[in-house]
Amino acid sequence: MPRYNNSWRRERRERRGRLPAEGIRAESQHGSFGESWWAQRWVAALERLGYGSRLARGRTYARGGAVLSLDLGRGTVSARVQGSRPTPYRVTMEIAQLSDRQWEQAIDAMAEQAIFAAKLLAGEMPREIEQAFTTAGVSLFPQTARELKTNCTCPDSANPCKHIAAVYYLLGERFDKDPFLLFALRGRDRDQVIEALRGRRADAAGDEVEAPPVEQPPGLAEQLEHFDEPGPGLAEIAPQIAAPPVASALLRRYGPPPGDISSELHVAYVALTRATLKRLFGDE
């Protein structure tokens, strides 16, 4: 009988594929990852680097629950991914953080557009926000492999390996639910960005010409005769009833609810919107 060394056994074990795992399963089981433009932009930044078949295997791992844990910090990501060995592999990722000067320049550019603060407060990432970071000479999304330092404890010498790729894809879905995680990975959390924007908007308002005094409305005694009649401004109101431009805006604004029921709430909000529109207008 021929004798085989441990190297042969390891290779045979690797060929069997990953062990069964019930970790974090990607919500997207088919097609592209992520619903929002910013999540898709993150995935596109990875795929543009051209890692070929490793990305395909990474998608399979992400959809199969191989990622057991995923933790995000300021500029760092750590995860455990089940591979072909009993002990899960550890994946770490470091994203280059922007300097204070770069952040200040980007926030200055954001403050010039009132729509930025409005959308960010609603939990939505404005599409034009990349222009603000371009003004600071940087990009919100990684442009080169040098901006991402990744490591995995698996024996695969390729970087990214399929375990790292799986974490990349699941990060896209995390960004889908909370776009402010992108800011955190670049060095500023949601509260810091919003507070800075509010401060700049307040300063800009203070520099504007003082508004004229508001006319005092007539007293109650003068309005008793016509108090129940609609005012002239009623005809100027043009109500618009339509589906919100951002699905599940409350979830994105306030973050994931306890109990890991984000997916169920998202489905319920979408169904409620459709049912309301159908009842009001008969739309399908």
C-alpha positions in Angstrom: 0.0 0.0 0.0 1.4 3.4 -0.9 2.0 5.9 1.9 0.8 9.4 1.7 2.1 12.4 3.6 0.2 15.1 5.4 0.5 17.4 2.4 -1.6 15.1 0.3 -4.2 14.9 3.0 -4.4 18.7 3.3 -4.8 19.0 -0.5 -7.6 16.4 -0.5 -9.4 18.1 2.3 -9.2 21.4 0.5 -10.7 19.9 -2.7 -13.8 18.8 -0.8 -14.9 22.5 -0.5 -16.0 24.4 2.6 -17.7 22.7 5.6 -21.4 23.3 6.1 -22.0 26.6 8.0 -25.1 28.5 9.2 -23.6 32.0 9.3 -24.7 35.3 7.7 -26.4 34.5 4.4 -26.5 37.2 1.8 -30.0 38.6 1.2 -29.2 38.6 -2.5 -29.3 34.9 -3.6 -29.2 35.7 -7.3 -28.0 38.5 -9.5 -26.1 41.5 -8.3 -25.4 42.4 -4.6 -27.0 45.4 -3.0 -30.0 47.5 -3.8 -28.8 51.1 -3.3 -26.4 52.8 -5.7 -23.8 53.2 -2.9 -23.8 49.4 -2.1 -23.5 48.6 -5.8 -20.7 51.2 -6.1 -18.8 49.4 -3.4 -19.1 46.0 -5.1 -18.2 47.6 -8.5 -15.0 49.0 -7.0 -14.0 45.5 -6.0 -15.0 43.8 -9.2 -13.2 46.5 -11.2 -9.9 45.2 -9.8 -10.5 42.0 -11.7 -9.9 39.0 -9.4 -11.7 36.6 -11.7 -12.9 33.2 -10.3 -12.1 34.1 -6.7 -14.9 36.6 -6.7 -17.3 34.0 -8.1 -16.4 31.6 -5.3 -16.6 34.6 -2.8 -20.2 35.2 -3.9 -21.0 31.5 -3.4 -19.5 31.7 0.1 -21.4 34.9 0.9 -24.7 33.3 -0.2 -24.1 30.0 1.5 -23.7 31.4 5.0 -19.9 30.8 5.2 -19.3 34.1 6.9 -19.9 33.4 10.6 -19.3 36.9 12.0 -18.7 40.4 10.6 -17.6 43.3 12.8 -16.9 46.8 11.6 -14.8 49.5 13.4 -13.3 52.8 12.4 -11.3 51.8 9.4 -11.3 48.1 10.2 -13.3 45.0 9.4 -12.9 41.6 11.0 -14.7 38.4 10.2 -14.7 34.7 10.7 -15.3 32.6 7.6 -15.9 28.8 7.5 -13.7 27.1 5.0 -12.8 23.4 4.4 -11.2 23.0 7.8 -13.0 22.7 11.2 -11.5 25.9 12.5 -12.9 29.0 10.8 -10.5 31.3 9.0 -10.0 34.9 10.3 -10.3 37.7 7.9 -9.1 41.2 8.6 -9.4 44.3 6.5 -8.0 47.8 6.9 -9.4 50.7 4.8 -7.3 53.8 4.5 -8.8 56.6 6.6 -9.0 60.2 5.4 -7.0 62.9 7.2 -8.8 65.6 9.2 -8.0 68.1 6.5 -9.5 65.9 3.8 -12.6 65.4 5.8 -13.0 69.2 6.5 -12.7 69.9 2.8 -15.2 67.2 1.9 -17.7 68.5 4.5 -17.2 72.1 3.3 -18.2 70.9 -0.2 -21.2 69.0 1.2 -22.4 72.1 3.2 -22.7 74.1 0.0 -25.6 71.9 -1.0 -28.6 71.9 1.3 -29.9 68.7 -0.3 -26.9 66.8 1.1 -27.9 67.4 4.7 -31.5 66.7 4.0 -30.8 63.3 2.3 -28.2 62.3 4.9 -30.6 63.0 7.7 -33.1 60.8 5.9 -30.6 57.9 5.9 -29.9 58.3 2.1 -26.5 58.7 0.5 -26.8 61.5 -2.1 -25.4 60.3 -5.5 -23.6 63.6 -5.9 -21.7 63.1 -2.7 -18.7 61.7 -4.6 -18.2 65.2 -6.0 -17.7 66.6 -2.5 -14.9 64.1 -1.9 -13.4 64.7 -5.3 -13.1 68.4 -4.2 -10.9 67.2 -1.3 -8.8 65.2 -3.8 -9.9 61.8 -2.5 -12.6 59.3 -3.1 -15.3 57.9 -0.8 -14.9 54.5 -2.4 -11.6 52.7 -2.7 -10.0 53.2 -6.1 -6.9 51.0 -5.9 -5.9 47.9 -4.0 -3.4 50.0 -2.0 -6.3 51.5 -0.1 -7.4 48.1 1.2 -5.1 45.9 3.3 -6.6 42.5 3.7 -5.4 39.3 5.3 -6.8 35.8 5.8 -5.5 32.9 7.8 -6.3 30.4 5.1 -3.4 28.7 3.2 -4.4 30.3 -0.1 -1.6 32.7 -1.2 -3.9 34.7 -3.4 -5.2 38.0 -2.0 -8.1 38.4 -2.0 -8.9 34.8 -1.5 -12.5 33.6 -1.7 -13.0 34.1 2.1 -12.0 37.8 1.8 -14.2 38.2 -1.3 -17.2 36.8 0.6 -16.6 39.5 3.3 -16.4 42.2 0.6 -19.9 41.2 -0.8 -21.5 41.1 2.6 -20.1 44.5 3.4 -22.0 45.8 0.4 -25.3 44.6 1.9 -24.3 46.2 5.2 -23.8 49.5 3.4 -27.2 49.0 1.8 -28.9 49.2 5.2 -26.6 51.8 6.7 -24.7 54.1 4.3 -23.0 55.8 7.2 -20.8 52.8 7.7 -18.9 54.0 4.6 -18.1 57.2 6.5 -17.0 55.2 9.6 -14.6 53.1 7.6 -13.1 56.3 6.2 -12.7 57.8 9.7 -15.9 59.7 10.7 -19.1 58.4 12.1 -22.6 59.6 11.3 -22.9 62.0 14.3 -19.6 63.7 13.5 -20.6 64.3 9.8 -24.1 65.5 10.6 -23.0 67.8 13.4 -20.3 69.3 11.2 -22.9 69.9 8.4 -25.3 71.5 10.8 -22.6 73.8 12.1 -21.7 74.9 8.7 -25.3 75.5 7.7 -25.9 77.5 10.8 -22.8 79.6 10.2 -24.0 80.3 6.6 -27.5 81.2 7.9 -26.0 83.7 10.3 -24.2 85.5 7.5 -27.4 86.1 5.6 -29.4 89.3 5.7 -31.7 89.5 8.7 -35.3 88.4 7.7 -38.0 91.1 7.8 -40.3 90.9 10.9 -43.3 88.6 10.6 -46.7 90.3 10.6 -48.8 89.6 13.7 -52.0 87.7 12.9 -55.3 89.4 13.8 -56.7 88.7 17.3 -59.2 85.9 18.1 -62.1 88.4 18.5 -61.5 89.6 14.9 -61.6 86.0 13.5 -64.7 84.6 15.3 -67.1 85.5 12.4 -65.0 83.5 9.8 -62.9 81.2 12.0 -64.4 78.0 10.3 -63.7 79.2 6.7 -60.7 77.9 4.9 -58.0 80.4 4.3 -56.7 81.5 0.8 -53.6 79.3 1.2 -55.6 76.1 1.1 -56.0 76.3 -2.7 -52.2 76.5 -3.0 -51.7 73.2 -1.4 -51.0 70.4 -4.0 -50.7 67.1 -2.1 -48.7 64.4 -3.8 -49.3 60.8 -2.7 -46.6 58.4 -4.1 -44.3 55.7 -3.0 -41.2 57.1 -1.1 -38.1 57.5 -3.3 -36.1 55.5 -0.8 -37.6 52.2 0.4 -37.5 51.7 4.2 -36.1 55.1 4.9 -36.8 54.7 8.6 -34.6 51.7 8.8 -31.8 53.5 7.1 -32.1 56.6 9.2 -32.3 54.9 12.6 -30.3 51.8 11.9 -31.2 48.1 12.2 -33.9 47.2 14.8 -33.3 44.7 17.6 -34.1 41.1 16.9 -32.5 41.0 13.4 -35.9 41.7 11.7 -34.7 44.3 9.2 -35.6 42.1 6.2 -39.1 41.4 7.6 -39.8 45.1 8.2 -38.5 46.1 4.8 -40.9 43.6 3.2 -43.8 44.9 5.4 -43.1 48.6 4.5 -43.0 47.8 0.8 -46.2 45.8 1.0 -48.0 48.5 3.0 -47.0 51.1 0.5 -48.3 49.1 -2.4 -51.6 48.3 -0.6 -52.1 52.0 0.2 -51.6 53.1 -3.3 -53.8 50.4 -4.7 -56.6 51.4 -2.3 -56.3 55.1 -3.1 -55.8 54.9 -6.9 -56.5 51.4 -7.9 -52.9 51.0 -9.0 -51.3 47.5 -9.3 
